[in-house]
Amino acid sequence: MKNLFVTLLAGATFFNAATAHGAPFARVDTAPEFTGIDKWLNSRPLSMQGLRGKVVLVDFWTYTCINCIRTLPHVKRWHEKYKDQGLVVVGVHTPEYPFERSTANVQGAIKRFGIPYPVAQDNRYATWEAYSNRYWPAVYLIDRRGRIVYTHFGESAYQETEAKIQALLGEVA
């Protein structure tokens, strides 16, 4: 009986650890649309449907997150380096704190960080929820057919992410 109890306890502990550290979103064939966007900055409104045929990098960020700030130079570099080859970078600014909901504050951050690509202001977490996202920063790469094919959460994996961008851009549309 003691062995059964230990086995059940170990299984429950493994299950809890697996769910706590497992995949943060349910994979879908098609990337969700940008939804519930309060304001588009640096761009007219975009849609995933309208971006079909392009490789899309969706970057969930917020302007006071130090991890997000550290990833911005890489995201900006990918935008500059690959925009003419078919990469579209879309920043989805989803606020962590109430003051980050201010459009003026987000515009100030865009200017301060020199962000040239479109930024969707997702104050109601609608796009965040559509992606079942749980992290800042979070990168989702979407292929030309509109499918999520790569994700990365947090800092690092810059070479891996860039290699995936290059591979996706090299695929025939």
Contacts in CASP RR format, 6 or more apart in sequence:
PFRMAT RR
TARGET T0000
AUTHOR 0000-0000-0000
METHOD contacts of the structure
MODEL  1
MKNLFVTLLAGATFFNAATAHGAPFARVDTAPEFTGIDKWLNSRPLSMQG
LRGKVVLVDFWTYTCINCIRTLPHVKRWHEKYKDQGLVVVGVHTPEYPFE
RSTANVQGAIKRFGIPYPVAQDNRYATWEAYSNRYWPAVYLIDRRGRIVY
THFGESAYQETEAKIQALLGEVA
24 132 0 8 1.000
24 133 0 8 1.000
24 134 0 8 1.000
24 135 0 8 1.000
24 153 0 8 1.000
25 131 0 8 1.000
25 132 0 8 1.000
25 133 0 8 1.000
25 134 0 8 1.000
25 151 0 8 1.000
26 132 0 8 1.000
27 148 0 8 1.000
28 148 0 8 1.000
29 147 0 8 1.000
30 48 0 8 1.000
30 146 0 8 1.000
30 147 0 8 1.000
31 48 0 8 1.000
31 56 0 8 1.000
31 58 0 8 1.000
31 131 0 8 1.000
31 140 0 8 1.000
31 142 0 8 1.000
31 146 0 8 1.000
31 147 0 8 1.000
31 148 0 8 1.000
32 48 0 8 1.000
32 127 0 8 1.000
32 130 0 8 1.000
32 131 0 8 1.000
33 47 0 8 1.000
33 48 0 8 1.000
33 49 0 8 1.000
33 130 0 8 1.000
34 45 0 8 1.000
34 46 0 8 1.000
34 47 0 8 1.000
34 48 0 8 1.000
34 90 0 8 1.000
34 92 0 8 1.000
34 120 0 8 1.000
34 127 0 8 1.000
35 126 0 8 1.000
35 127 0 8 1.000
35 130 0 8 1.000
36 122 0 8 1.000
36 124 0 8 1.000
36 126 0 8 1.000
36 127 0 8 1.000
37 45 0 8 1.000
37 120 0 8 1.000
37 121 0 8 1.000
37 122 0 8 1.000
37 126 0 8 1.000
37 127 0 8 1.000
38 103 0 8 1.000
38 121 0 8 1.000
38 122 0 8 1.000
38 123 0 8 1.000
38 124 0 8 1.000
39 103 0 8 1.000
39 120 0 8 1.000
39 121 0 8 1.000
40 46 0 8 1.000
40 118 0 8 1.000
40 119 0 8 1.000
40 120 0 8 1.000
40 121 0 8 1.000
41 93 0 8 1.000
41 103 0 8 1.000
41 106 0 8 1.000
41 107 0 8 1.000
41 110 0 8 1.000
41 118 0 8 1.000
41 119 0 8 1.000
41 120 0 8 1.000
41 121 0 8 1.000
42 110 0 8 1.000
42 115 0 8 1.000
42 116 0 8 1.000
42 117 0 8 1.000
42 118 0 8 1.000
42 119 0 8 1.000
43 117 0 8 1.000
43 118 0 8 1.000
43 119 0 8 1.000
46 88 0 8 1.000
46 90 0 8 1.000
46 118 0 8 1.000
46 120 0 8 1.000
48 56 0 8 1.000
48 142 0 8 1.000
48 146 0 8 1.000
51 88 0 8 1.000
51 142 0 8 1.000
51 146 0 8 1.000
52 144 0 8 1.000
52 145 0 8 1.000
52 146 0 8 1.000
53 144 0 8 1.000
53 145 0 8 1.000
53 146 0 8 1.000
53 173 0 8 1.000
54 86 0 8 1.000
54 87 0 8 1.000
54 88 0 8 1.000
54 144 0 8 1.000
55 82 0 8 1.000
55 86 0 8 1.000
55 87 0 8 1.000
55 88 0 8 1.000
55 141 0 8 1.000
55 142 0 8 1.000
55 143 0 8 1.000
55 144 0 8 1.000
55 165 0 8 1.000
55 168 0 8 1.000
55 169 0 8 1.000
56 87 0 8 1.000
56 88 0 8 1.000
56 89 0 8 1.000
56 90 0 8 1.000
56 141 0 8 1.000
56 142 0 8 1.000
56 146 0 8 1.000
57 75 0 8 1.000
57 78 0 8 1.000
57 79 0 8 1.000
57 87 0 8 1.000
57 88 0 8 1.000
57 89 0 8 1.000
57 90 0 8 1.000
57 139 0 8 1.000
57 140 0 8 1.000
57 141 0 8 1.000
57 142 0 8 1.000
57 165 0 8 1.000
58 90 0 8 1.000
58 91 0 8 1.000
58 92 0 8 1.000
58 131 0 8 1.000
58 139 0 8 1.000
58 140 0 8 1.000
58 141 0 8 1.000
58 142 0 8 1.000
59 71 0 8 1.000
59 75 0 8 1.000
59 89 0 8 1.000
59 90 0 8 1.000
59 91 0 8 1.000
59 92 0 8 1.000
59 137 0 8 1.000
59 138 0 8 1.000
59 139 0 8 1.000
60 91 0 8 1.000
60 92 0 8 1.000
60 94 0 8 1.000
60 128 0 8 1.000
60 131 0 8 1.000
60 133 0 8 1.000
60 135 0 8 1.000
60 136 0 8 1.000
60 137 0 8 1.000
60 138 0 8 1.000
60 139 0 8 1.000
60 140 0 8 1.000
61 68 0 8 1.000
61 71 0 8 1.000
61 72 0 8 1.000
61 91 0 8 1.000
61 92 0 8 1.000
61 93 0 8 1.000
61 94 0 8 1.000
61 136 0 8 1.000
61 137 0 8 1.000
62 68 0 8 1.000
62 93 0 8 1.000
62 94 0 8 1.000
62 95 0 8 1.000
62 96 0 8 1.000
62 100 0 8 1.000
62 136 0 8 1.000
63 69 0 8 1.000
63 93 0 8 1.000
63 100 0 8 1.000
63 105 0 8 1.000
63 106 0 8 1.000
63 109 0 8 1.000
63 113 0 8 1.000
64 96 0 8 1.000
64 97 0 8 1.000
64 100 0 8 1.000
65 96 0 8 1.000
65 136 0 8 1.000
65 137 0 8 1.000
67 136 0 8 1.000
67 137 0 8 1.000
67 154 0 8 1.000
67 155 0 8 1.000
68 136 0 8 1.000
68 137 0 8 1.000
69 113 0 8 1.000
70 155 0 8 1.000
71 137 0 8 1.000
71 139 0 8 1.000
71 154 0 8 1.000
71 155 0 8 1.000
72 113 0 8 1.000
72 115 0 8 1.000
74 158 0 8 1.000
74 161 0 8 1.000
74 162 0 8 1.000
75 89 0 8 1.000
75 91 0 8 1.000
75 117 0 8 1.000
75 139 0 8 1.000
76 113 0 8 1.000
76 114 0 8 1.000
76 115 0 8 1.000
76 116 0 8 1.000
76 117 0 8 1.000
78 87 0 8 1.000
78 89 0 8 1.000
78 161 0 8 1.000
78 162 0 8 1.000
78 165 0 8 1.000
79 87 0 8 1.000
79 89 0 8 1.000
79 116 0 8 1.000
79 117 0 8 1.000
80 116 0 8 1.000
82 165 0 8 1.000
82 166 0 8 1.000
82 169 0 8 1.000
83 89 0 8 1.000
83 117 0 8 1.000
85 169 0 8 1.000
86 169 0 8 1.000
87 165 0 8 1.000
87 169 0 8 1.000
88 117 0 8 1.000
88 118 0 8 1.000
89 117 0 8 1.000
89 118 0 8 1.000
90 117 0 8 1.000
90 118 0 8 1.000
90 119 0 8 1.000
90 120 0 8 1.000
91 115 0 8 1.000
91 117 0 8 1.000
91 118 0 8 1.000
91 119 0 8 1.000
91 120 0 8 1.000
92 119 0 8 1.000
92 120 0 8 1.000
92 122 0 8 1.000
92 127 0 8 1.000
92 128 0 8 1.000
93 100 0 8 1.000
93 106 0 8 1.000
93 109 0 8 1.000
93 119 0 8 1.000
93 120 0 8 1.000
93 121 0 8 1.000
93 122 0 8 1.000
94 122 0 8 1.000
94 123 0 8 1.000
94 125 0 8 1.000
94 127 0 8 1.000
94 128 0 8 1.000
94 133 0 8 1.000
94 136 0 8 1.000
95 101 0 8 1.000
95 123 0 8 1.000
96 136 0 8 1.000
99 105 0 8 1.000
100 106 0 8 1.000
101 123 0 8 1.000
103 121 0 8 1.000
106 119 0 8 1.000
106 121 0 8 1.000
109 115 0 8 1.000
110 119 0 8 1.000
120 127 0 8 1.000
122 128 0 8 1.000
131 138 0 8 1.000
131 140 0 8 1.000
135 153 0 8 1.000
135 154 0 8 1.000
136 154 0 8 1.000
137 153 0 8 1.000
137 154 0 8 1.000
137 155 0 8 1.000
138 151 0 8 1.000
138 152 0 8 1.000
138 153 0 8 1.000
138 154 0 8 1.000
139 150 0 8 1.000
139 151 0 8 1.000
139 152 0 8 1.000
139 153 0 8 1.000
139 161 0 8 1.000
140 148 0 8 1.000
140 150 0 8 1.000
140 151 0 8 1.000
141 148 0 8 1.000
141 149 0 8 1.000
141 150 0 8 1.000
141 151 0 8 1.000
141 161 0 8 1.000
141 164 0 8 1.000
141 165 0 8 1.000
141 168 0 8 1.000
142 148 0 8 1.000
142 149 0 8 1.000
143 149 0 8 1.000
143 168 0 8 1.000
143 171 0 8 1.000
144 168 0 8 1.000
144 171 0 8 1.000
144 173 0 8 1.000
149 164 0 8 1.000
149 168 0 8 1.000
150 161 0 8 1.000
150 164 0 8 1.000
152 160 0 8 1.000
152 161 0 8 1.000
END
